[in-house]
Amino acid sequence: MIKVVFFDLDDTLIDTSKLADMARKNAVENMIRHGMPMDFGVAYHELMELINEYGSNFSRHFDYLLRRLDLQYNPKWIAAGVIGYHNTKFAYLRTVKGVKKTLLRLKEMGLQLGIITDGDPIKQWEKILRAEIDDYFDVVFISDFVGVKKPHRKIFEKALKHFDLMADEALMVGDRLYSDVYGAKQVGMQTVWFKYGRHANRELDYLEYADFTVRSLEELPEIVRGLNIEEREERSDKEVPAD
């Protein structure tokens, strides 16, 4: 019986790929608008290389951008980048279509819900709170807080331990075949690949680890219902004495 459903956050619950790209472009545009003497295409290309090298949670992207562009340190330009980035985040952060409806239906079915996500705890909680979905979840596991990243089995084991559940009593839903689906399957969870966002056609070598593939989160309640009906029928068959 499925008793808890775990979700990834980025591009599963929150539509972050489109948001991040828009925010970075607006940051560069705002820096140029406030006097940074650089072509947009060149500056944006260098910013994306920085992000690929240092990661999205690095706190000094705009400082390093000026160094890469051989420009003098200028706090005004850096502040303009920060403002452009954050104003976009605050204005356009959205949940994926159908998220709140799906979470509500799962709660009405008596399921517990959790989030298992990689990233900086403050940034991830900011997304959760701004999207106003925190009340749906019983627990949130964030890699940089618990000390282990997906797909390492320990983060999934910690989540199961919190609910005192066996792995086959949990369902993991995520957009990443490697970190979400393969990671959860290592410990024996049921898995759903949400074919969405920038990873919709990537990591396909791990597709075999997905028990289900969905293009809409609104398909999840029926999947859970089907799994639990199947489990009840199997138990019933075992309990019927042989003639």
Backbone as a ProteinNet text record, in pm:
[ID]
protein_1_A
[PRIMARY]
MIKVVFFDLDDTLIDTSKLADMARKNAVENMIRHGMPMDFGVAYHELMELINEYGSNFSRHFDYLLRRLDLQYNPKWIAAGVIGYHNTKFAYLRTVKGVKKTLLRLKEMGLQLGIITDGDPIKQWEKILRAEIDDYFDVVFISDFVGVKKPHRKIFEKALKHFDLMADEALMVGDRLYSDVYGAKQVGMQTVWFKYGRHANRELDYLEYADFTVRSLEELPEIVRGLNIEEREERSDKEVPAD
[TERTIARY]
84.2	0	87.9	58.7	129.7	73.1	160.1	118.6	174	282.1	341.4	388.4	371.8	421.2	525.3	644.9	752.4	763.6	793.3	810	946.5	1006.1	1114.3	1051.6	1134.7	1081.2	1094.2	1218.4	1242.4	1197.4	1112.2	1053.9	968	927.5	827.1	708.2	736.4	632.7	639.4	761.8	783.6	844.9	792	841.4	965.7	1081.8	1200.9	1292.1	1291.7	1383	1353.1	1227.6	1189.1	1214.7	1183.3	1200.4	1346.6	1435.8	1577.5	1635.8	1599.9	1651.6	1605.3	1478.4	1425.3	1493.5	1514.7	1575.2	1719.5	1794.1	1933.4	1942.3	1854.6	1853.6	1818.2	1719.6	1680	1789	1865.8	1976.5	2082.3	2120	2220.8	2169.2	2045	1987.4	1988.3	1959.1	1956.6	2096.9	2196.3	2335	2377	2340.8	2373.6	2296.1	2171.4	2088	2147.1	2217.4	2276.4	2424.9	2467.9	2599	2707	2681.9	2785.7	2812.6	2935.5	2964.9	2994.5	2888.2	2908.8	2789.4	2814	2708.4	2631	2498.3	2415.9	2455.4	2470.2	2500.8	2629.5	2732.7	2862	2848.2	2781.5	2767.7	2683.5	2575.2	2488.6	2561.6	2636.2	2713.7	2813.2	2882.4	2979.7	2910.8	2793.9	2719.3	2679.1	2631.9	2590.9	2710	2825.1	2945.2	2982.4	2969.7	2996.4	2904.7	2777.9	2680.2	2711.2	2749	2784.9	2909.4	3002.9	3127.9	3112.7	3042.5	3034.9	2903.8	2804.3	2674.9	2579.6	2451.6	2350.1	2340.8	2394.8	2385.3	2505.9	2600.4	2715.5	2665.4	2718.4	2662.6	2725.9	2827.6	2898.7	2905.7	2798.9	2796.3	2827.8	2766.8	2781.8	2919.2	2976.1	3113.2	3210.4	3196.2	3285.7	3261.2	3136.6	3105.9	3188.4	3199.5	3278.9	3425	3476.3	3616	3635.8	3541.1	3554.2	3545.2	3472	3457.3	3567.7	3664.1	3775.3	3725.5	3622.2	3568.5	3603.7	3617.1	3646.8	3527.1	3557.3	3450.2	3363.1	3231.9	3139.6	3014.6	2999.1	2885.9	2750.2	2745.3	2618.7	2573	2664.5	2628	2587.7	2659.4	2626.9	2488.8	2461.8	2329.8	2220.2	2247.9	2149.9	2120.9	2225	2206.2	2122.1	2152.3	2077.5	1930.2	1905	1767.1	1692.9	1757.3	1693.3	1658.2	1750.1	1728.5	1614.5	1620.8	1521.8	1384.4	1378.5	1247.9	1175.9	1251.5	1191.7	1143.4	1225.9	1187.3	1059	1052	935.7	809.3	825.3	709	656.7	746.1	706.1	714.3	748.9	754.8	615.4	604.9	476.1	491.7	384.9	381.6	354.1	392.7	357.9	205.6	148.8	4.3	-49.3	-153.3	-221.2	-163.2	-60.8	7.3	-86.1	-148.1	-229.1	-349.6	-410	-523.5	-480.2	-363.9	-312.6	-277.7	-208.6	-171.5	-294.7	-396	-519.1	-586.7	-593.1	-655.9	-580.2	-448.1	-368.3	-389.7	-399	-425.3	-564.1	-661.1	-797	-802.3	-707.3	-699.3	-631.3	-589.6	-527.4	-378	-315.7	-171.7	-93.5	25	119	207.5	256.6	334	466.3	570	701.8	771.8	873.7	959.4	1100.7	1165.5	1307.4	1374.4	1455.3	1511.5	1657.9	1731.7	1868.5	1867.5	1972.4	1983.9	2011	2017.4	2039.2	1908.1	1912.1	1788.1	1707.6	1776.2	1704.8	1635.4	1708.3	1649.6	1532.6	1547.6	1440.4	1316.9	1339	1225.1	1158.7	1237.8	1179.5	1080.8	1119.5	1029.7	901.9	918.5	803.3	707.3	761.7	677.7	612.5	688.4	630.7	520.7	534.6	431.9	313.3	328.1	221.3	177.1	276.9	245.2	297.3	356	417.6	318.1	193.9	96.1	55.8	83.1	47.2	144.7	264.6	371.5	399.5	421.3	451.7	599.4	685	829.5	896	1007.3	1087	1232.4	1292.3	1432.6	1509.1	1607.7	1687	1832.9	1894.8	2026.5	2130.7	2139.5	2244.1	2220	2100.3	2070.7	2095.3	2055.9	2071.4	2208.7	2285.1	2423	2441.5	2341.8	2355.2	2263.4	2313.8	2238.6	2182	2071.7	2022.5	2124.4	2145.2	2065.2	2115.3	2199.8	2251.5	2135.8	2144.2	2034.3	2004.7	2104.5	2084.3	1977.1	1963.9	1861.3	1721.5	1706.4	1577.4	1552.2	1657.6	1643.8	1606	1663.3	1627.3	1479.1	1431.5	1290.9	1199.5	1234.1	1154	1155.3	1270.8	1284	1196.1	1182.4	1098.9	955.3	904.9	767.5	758.6	874.3	879.3	807.4	847.7	783.8	882	826.8	903.7	910.4	1013.3	1032.6	915.2	853.9	744.6	614	616.8	501	512.3	616.5	641.8	651.2	606.2	612.9	694	794.2	876.5	842.9	819.1	782.6	885.9	943.9	1042.3	1066.4	1126	1152.8	1287.1	1373	1506	1509.9	1536	1545.1	1660.3	1770.6	1887.6	1872.2	1858.7	1860.6	1731.4	1616.7	1489.3	1446.8	1437.6	1382.6	1482.7	1600.6	1702.8	1738.9	1751.9	1786.5	1685.3	1556.6	1451.7	1439.6	1459.1	1446.5	1557.1	1671.3	1780.8	1738.1	1647.6	1604.1	1472.2	1414.3	1294.2	1163.2	1169.1	1045.6	979.4	849.1	779.3	818.1	826.1	876.6	789.7	778.9	706.7	798.4	821.4	896.8	799.4	815.7	735.4	810.7	764.3	832.1	801.9	886.1	856.9	986.8	985.1	1096.6	1218	1333.1	1453.3	1513.2	1466.4	1517.3	1419.5	1319.8	1216.6	1270.4	1383.2	1441	1585.6	1619.4	1756.3	1759.8	1879.6	1904.9	1820.5	1790.4	1699.8	1757.4	1886.7	1946.5	1887.2	1824.5	1768.6	1616.9	1560.1	1415	1360.5	1439.8	1393.1	1360.3	1409.3	1384.3	1253.5	1185.5	1056.7	943.5	865.5	749.5	636.2	630.1	527.4	589.3	533.1	570.8	444.5	448.8	332.7	375.4	281.5	303.2	223.2	138.2	60.5	58.3	80.1	76.3	-63.5	-163.7	-300.9	-328.6	-233.8	-246.1	-210.1	-145.4	-91.7	-197	-308.5	-405.8	-453.3	-474.4	-517.9	-408.5	-283.8	-173	-168	-179	-176.2	-295.1	-411	-531.3	-514.6	-460.9	-439.8	-341.1	-232.8	-133.2	-193.3	-274.4	-331.1	-439.8	-516.4	-615.8	-544.7	-439.2	-361	-304.7	-257	-200.6	-308.7	-427.1	-536.1	-579.7	-584.1	-624.2	-522.7	-395	-291	-300.4	-326.1	-340.5	-461.4	-570.1	-693.3	-671.7	-600.5	-572.4	-491.1	-397.8	-313.3	-391.8	-494.4	-572	-679.1	-716.4	-820	-761.2	-818.4	-762.1	-781.1	-684.8	-694.1	-794.2	-867.3	-963.7	-892.2
-120.2	0	125.4	217.3	344.7	432.1	475.1	557.3	699	717.5	850.6	872.5	995.4	1033.2	1143.1	1118.4	1217.4	1284.7	1414.4	1492	1559.2	1565.2	1658.8	1798.8	1904	2040.2	2107.6	2126.7	2204.2	2129.5	2194.3	2138.9	2015.9	1998.3	1898	1967.8	2041.5	2122.2	2268.3	2319.9	2459.8	2464.7	2549.8	2561.6	2650.6	2591.6	2673.3	2691.9	2601.6	2616.8	2743.6	2764.3	2884.5	3008.3	2998.4	3111.9	3152.3	3055	3084.7	3148.7	3098.3	3154.2	3298.8	3323.2	3458.3	3553	3504.7	3587.7	3624.6	3529.5	3556.9	3656.4	3642.7	3738.4	3878.6	3887.7	4018.2	4079.8	3994.8	4044.5	4110.4	4042.3	4097.3	4225.2	4223.6	4342.5	4461.1	4435.5	4544	4597.3	4510.1	4555.1	4647.4	4609.2	4691.6	4823	4816.7	4937.5	5039.1	4987.5	5076.8	5102.7	5082.9	5132.4	5031.6	4901.9	4804.4	4803	4833.8	4848.2	4713.8	4638.6	4504.6	4464.2	4392.4	4336.7	4230.5	4230.5	4136.8	3991.7	3954.7	3816.4	3767.3	3852.8	3815.9	3797.7	3894	3888.7	3769.1	3742.5	3630.4	3497.8	3486.7	3364.5	3339.7	3444.4	3429.6	3394.9	3453.2	3421.8	3274.8	3222.3	3082.5	2988.8	3026.7	2945.9	2944.7	3060	3069.2	2976.1	2979	2896.6	2748.9	2711	2571.8	2529.9	2622.1	2590.3	2590.6	2689.8	2708.5	2661.5	2631	2587	2702.4	2669.9	2774.5	2835.6	2768.5	2821	2905.6	2924.3	3010.5	3153.2	3220.2	3348.7	3470.8	3450.3	3565.5	3561.7	3518.6	3510.2	3644.3	3750.3	3879.5	3942.2	3918.5	3962.9	3896.7	3765.4	3690.8	3723.9	3757.8	3795.4	3917	4015.7	4134.6	4097.9	4006.6	3963.1	3894.1	3809.2	3735.9	3829.1	3937.1	4034.1	4140.6	4123.8	4219.1	4359.9	4366.7	4495.3	4519.8	4646.5	4680.8	4648	4614.8	4589	4713.5	4695.7	4807.6	4761.2	4803.7	4755.8	4794.2	4904.3	4945.1	4841.4	4792.6	4694.1	4562.4	4524.7	4399.6	4410.3	4524.5	4545.1	4539.8	4597.1	4594	4450.9	4367.5	4227	4154.3	4178.1	4114.3	4155.4	4284.7	4334.4	4273.9	4273.1	4215.4	4069.3	3996.5	3853.7	3831.3	3898.1	3872.6	3928.2	4041.1	4093.4	3997.1	3932.8	3835.2	3713.3	3665.1	3550.2	3577.6	3694.8	3725.9	3741.8	3795.8	3824.5	3702.2	3608.8	3502.1	3361.1	3346.3	3212.2	3149.3	3032.1	2963.8	2814.3	2754.4	2608.4	2552.6	2428.4	2357.4	2340.5	2340.3	2328.1	2204.5	2224	2113.5	2072.8	2142.2	2100.6	2103.2	2216.7	2227	2134.8	2121.2	2029.3	1885.7	1848	1712.4	1688.2	1782.6	1766.7	1754.1	1833.6	1827.6	1692.1	1640.4	1509.1	1398.2	1404.7	1303.3	1310.2	1430.9	1446	1392.1	1417.9	1368.4	1216.3	1154.7	1008.4	951.5	1037.4	993.1	972.2	1021.8	1004	1113.6	1076.7	1176.1	1219.6	1343	1398.5	1454	1439	1492	1545.5	1626.2	1677.6	1627.6	1579.3	1543.1	1620	1719.1	1808	1837.1	1862.4	1910.8	2062.9	2121	2266.3	2330.6	2462.8	2544.6	2552.8	2525	2521.4	2651.4	2765.7	2893	2915.5	2891.6	2912.3	2816.8	2691.8	2595.4	2627.4	2665.1	2703.3	2830.5	2921.3	3043.3	3009.1	2915.3	2873.7	2811	2723.5	2654.6	2754.3	2849.3	2945.9	3044.7	3091.6	3186.5	3121.3	2993.3	2921	2880.4	2900	2870	2724	2634.1	2490.7	2420.1	2495.4	2432.9	2356	2401.3	2335.9	2196.9	2165.4	2033.1	1924.1	1963.9	1866	1840	1712.4	1669.9	1685.5	1681.2	1691.4	1736.1	1808.5	1853.3	1816	1738.6	1701.6	1776.1	1857.7	1936.7	1894.7	1857.6	1793.5	1871.2	2002.3	2079.3	2092	2054.2	2054.5	1917.5	1811.2	1676.4	1616	1678.4	1634.9	1526.3	1503.7	1402.7	1439.4	1424.1	1461.6	1339.8	1362.9	1260	1240.1	1119.7	998.9	909.1	961.2	876.3	817.7	690.9	621	674.5	736.6	777.8	884.7	974.8	1078.6	1017.2	914	844.5	759.9	699.9	619.9	708.8	827.8	922.2	959.6	979.5	1015.2	900.7	778.1	662.7	644.9	665.3	650	749.1	869.8	972.1	922.3	850.1	800.1	657.9	595.7	457.4	364.9	376.7	300.3	207.9	102.3	20.6	94.6	64.6	137	120.7	0.8	-21.1	45.6	114.9	192.6	339	371	509.3	520.8	634.2	666.2	793.9	792.4	909.8	964.6	1096.9	1163.8	1271.7	1268.7	1370.8	1381.1	1493	1516.3	1461.1	1420.3	1370.9	1218.9	1154.4	1008.5	958.2	1032.1	986.3	1012	1137.7	1168.6	1128.9	1145.3	1116.6	970.1	925.9	793.2	682.3	689.8	589.2	589.7	709.8	719.4	650.1	676.8	617.2	466.9	424.8	282.3	201.2	263	192.3	139.8	211.9	167.3	90.4	76.2	-4.5	71.6	203.5	281.4	258.8	280.6	293.5	429	440.4	563.4	613.6	746.2	811.7	917	903.7	1006.8	1109.8	1233.6	1344.5	1401.4	1369.8	1408.2	1555	1641.7	1785	1864.8	1982.6	2074.6	2036.5	2091.6	2078.3	1938.5	1851.4	1713.8	1613.9	1664	1575.3	1474.7	1505.6	1413.2	1378.3	1384	1354.8	1233.4	1182	1072.3	948.4	926.3	818.7	679.5	671.9	542.6	490.1	578.7	539.5	521.1	522.5	512.3	381.5	276	145.5	147.5	247.6	254.1	324.4	377.3	443.3	341.6	328.1	239.6	302.1	435.5	508.1	634.3	678.2	806	888.8	1014.8	1102.3	1234.7	1297.4	1431.7	1535.6	1489.5	1577.4	1518.4	1602.8	1554	1510.2	1554.2	1516.7	1369.4	1299.1	1154.2	1076.7	1141.2	1070.6	1004	1070.8	1002.6	868.9	861.1	734.6	628.5	670.1	575.2	518	604.8	558.5	467.6	508.3	427.1	288.9	285.3	158	68.8	126.6	48.4	-8.8	69.7	22.9	-80.8	-67.8	-171.4	-302.3	-292.3	-410.6	-479.9	-400	-456.1	-526.7	-466.8	-528.6	-660	-661.5	-784.3	-895.6	-861.2	-961.7	-1018.5	-929.7	-977.1	-1067.3	-1028.2	-1107.2	-1246.5	-1254.4	-1383.9	-1472	-1412.3	-1491.1	-1542	-1465	-1501.2	-1606	-1624.8	-1723.4	-1863	-1950.3	-2085.6	-2168.9	-2250.3	-2339	-2449	-2494.8	-2604.4	-2735.3
0	0	0	-89.4	-89.7	21.2	111.1	224.3	219.4	142.7	131.9	-11.7	-59.7	-192.1	-173.4	-225.2	-221.4	-357.2	-353.9	-476	-477.9	-596.2	-621.1	-624	-613.9	-614.9	-751.7	-798.8	-919.9	-1045.3	-1123.1	-1245.3	-1220.4	-1095.2	-1062.1	-996.1	-889.5	-825.3	-868.5	-880.1	-918.3	-1058	-1143.5	-1281.5	-1281.6	-1247.2	-1223.5	-1343.7	-1440.1	-1553.6	-1632.5	-1668.5	-1741	-1656.5	-1527.8	-1437.8	-1427	-1407.6	-1390.8	-1515.5	-1632.5	-1756.8	-1774.8	-1746.9	-1758.5	-1659.2	-1536.2	-1432	-1467.1	-1522.7	-1559.3	-1674.2	-1771.5	-1882.6	-1834.6	-1746	-1694.2	-1607.1	-1537.9	-1456.5	-1544.6	-1653.4	-1744.8	-1810.5	-1852.4	-1914.8	-1819	-1692.1	-1593.2	-1565.2	-1567.4	-1549.1	-1664.6	-1786.8	-1903.8	-1899.2	-1857.1	-1848.3	-1750.6	-1649.8	-1549.7	-1573.3	-1698.4	-1736.7	-1764.6	-1747	-1774.6	-1925.7	-1969.3	-2112.3	-2179.5	-2206.3	-2261.2	-2345.2	-2453.1	-2536.5	-2457	-2471.4	-2395.7	-2423.1	-2550.7	-2585.4	-2522.5	-2523	-2464.5	-2313.7	-2248.4	-2102.4	-2058.3	-2129.1	-2092.6	-2111.3	-2220.8	-2244.9	-2131.1	-2088	-1978.7	-1847.4	-1823.6	-1701.3	-1699.2	-1811.3	-1816	-1798.5	-1852.5	-1829.7	-1681.4	-1616.8	-1473.1	-1394.3	-1428.1	-1356.8	-1376.9	-1497.4	-1523.7	-1446.2	-1429.9	-1360.3	-1208.6	-1155.6	-1010.1	-947.9	-1030.8	-978.4	-956.5	-957.4	-946.9	-808.2	-706.5	-570.4	-528.8	-619.4	-591.2	-567.4	-465.7	-422.8	-489.7	-576	-631.5	-784.8	-847.1	-993.4	-1059.4	-1010.5	-1077.6	-1051.2	-933.4	-906.8	-1004.9	-1016.6	-1105.2	-1251.5	-1284.6	-1422.7	-1465	-1376.7	-1410.1	-1431.3	-1351.3	-1367.1	-1501.5	-1537.7	-1663.9	-1784.1	-1767.2	-1874.9	-1873.5	-1780.5	-1766	-1736.2	-1652.4	-1609.7	-1463.8	-1427.5	-1289.2	-1200.4	-1076.4	-979.3	-966.3	-978.1	-968.5	-893.4	-767.3	-687.2	-745.8	-820.3	-882	-983.6	-1067.1	-1168.1	-1102.4	-998.1	-927.3	-863.4	-799.9	-739.8	-846	-963.3	-1072.7	-1115.2	-1120.6	-1154.8	-1051.4	-925.1	-816.5	-822.3	-843.2	-849.5	-967.8	-1084.6	-1202.2	-1181.8	-1120.5	-1096.1	-997.3	-883.3	-777.6	-812.6	-878.7	-918.3	-1011.5	-1099.5	-1190.1	-1113.4	-1021.9	-939.1	-863.3	-801.2	-718.6	-803.7	-924	-1007.5	-1081.2	-1117.9	-1209	-1151.9	-1024.6	-967.5	-967.2	-1026.2	-1039.1	-1010.3	-963.4	-955.4	-1095.3	-1115.9	-1238.8	-1241.7	-1360.4	-1375.7	-1303.2	-1225.7	-1158.1	-1024.5	-976.9	-853.3	-732.8	-706	-584	-587.4	-703.7	-718	-689	-740	-719.2	-573.3	-511.6	-371.1	-282.7	-311	-232.3	-247.5	-368.8	-391.1	-318.4	-320.4	-251.3	-100.7	-47.1	96.8	131.3	44.7	67.9	63.7	-5.5	-10.6	113.3	204.3	328.4	320.5	215	197.8	267.5	312	361.2	244.4	251	140.4	190.4	107.1	141.2	18.3	40.6	-66.1	-42.5	-147.8	-143.5	-256.1	-221.7	-322.6	-295.3	-401.8	-387.8	-385.9	-326.5	-332.7	-198.6	-202.5	-83.7	-3.9	126.8	205.6	202.1	211	211.3	77.3	-31.1	-163.8	-188.7	-146.7	-171.1	-86.7	39.2	123.1	72	16.3	-39.2	-150.8	-237.9	-346.1	-289.4	-192.2	-132.7	-68.8	6.6	76.8	-18.9	-117.4	-214	-297.1	-325.1	-400.8	-313	-182.2	-85.3	-91.2	-90.4	-91.1	34.2	126.5	244.1	330	338.6	426	376.9	252.2	199.1	246	290.3	311.5	459.1	487.5	624.3	656.2	553.2	576	446.6	460.9	346.6	372.5	281.4	290.4	181.8	221.6	127.7	142.2	32	34.4	113.9	93.8	161	310.5	356.7	500	561.9	490.7	546.5	516.6	426.2	403.4	299.8	216.1	111.5	-4.8	-128.7	-247.7	-319.1	-388.2	-479.4	-591.5	-641	-618.7	-504.9	-416.5	-308.3	-228.1	-201.5	-135.7	5	68.9	208.3	224.4	126.5	141.7	133.6	51.2	41.1	166.4	218.2	340.7	458.8	465.3	572	562.8	440.6	421.1	464.9	429.3	470.5	621.7	681.9	826.9	900.6	845.1	909	926.3	826.1	831	884.5	913.9	960.8	862.6	734.6	628.8	558.9	498.5	407.1	273.3	193.9	68.1	-27.4	-32	-127	-84.1	29.9	74.2	33.1	-43.5	-84	-235.2	-285.8	-428	-443.7	-534.4	-561.3	-698.6	-705.4	-830.1	-860.8	-980.4	-1014.2	-1163.1	-1204.1	-1346.6	-1391.2	-1297.1	-1331.5	-1322.6	-1435.9	-1435.6	-1350.3	-1349.4	-1274.3	-1124.6	-1086.1	-943.1	-871.9	-936.6	-870.4	-886.5	-1010.9	-1038.9	-1005.1	-1061.9	-1032.7	-884.1	-827	-685.2	-596.5	-619.4	-536.6	-559	-682.6	-714.1	-646.9	-621.7	-552.1	-416	-347.8	-215.2	-221	-342	-356.7	-362.6	-376.7	-388	-524	-529.6	-656.2	-714.7	-847.4	-907.8	-1021.6	-1029.5	-1139	-1200	-1330.2	-1401.7	-1456.3	-1413.4	-1465.3	-1585	-1702.2	-1827.1	-1855.3	-1800.3	-1802.7	-1795.9	-1853.6	-1838.6	-1920.6	-1882.1	-1962.9	-1960.6	-1870.1	-1865.7	-1927.6	-1999.8	-2054.9	-2155.1	-2218.1	-2316	-2283.5	-2155.7	-2112.9	-2019.9	-1999.6	-1904.9	-1935.8	-2062.1	-2100.5	-2074.5	-2047.9	-2010.4	-1880	-1803	-1673	-1678	-1797.7	-1811.6	-1754.2	-1758.7	-1709	-1560.4	-1488	-1344.4	-1310.9	-1411.9	-1389.9	-1400	-1294.6	-1298.2	-1378.8	-1377.3	-1451.8	-1511	-1622.2	-1683.7	-1700.9	-1655.7	-1669.1	-1731.2	-1798.2	-1852.3	-1775.2	-1685.6	-1598.4	-1458.4	-1357.6	-1219.8	-1179	-1253.1	-1220.6	-1245.6	-1306.7	-1325.7	-1198.7	-1103.8	-986.4	-898.4	-865.7	-779.8	-835.1	-967.1	-1026.1	-1018	-1033.1	-1021.2	-880.5	-780.6	-641.1	-613	-660.7	-639.3	-702.3	-821.9	-889.8	-816.9	-768.7	-694.3	-566.6	-498.4	-371.7	-393.2	-502	-534.9	-568	-645.2	-682.8	-559	-463.3	-340.5	-258.6	-249.3	-172.8	-236.2	-369	-438.2	-416.9	-417.7	-394.8	-253.7	-157.2	-18.9	-3.9	-72.8	-64.9	-122.5	-233.4	-296	-203.3	-130.7	-40.2	80.6	118.4	238.7	210.9	82.9	48.3	60.3	145.3	161.8	35.6	5.5	-111.5	-85.4	-190	-175	-150.8
[MASK]
+++++++++++++++++++++++++++++++++++++++++++++++++++++++++++++++++++++++++++++++++++++++++++++++++++++++++++++++++++++++++++++++++++++++++++++++++++++++++++++++++++++++++++++++++++++++++++++++++++++++++++++++++++++++++++++++++++++++++++++++++++

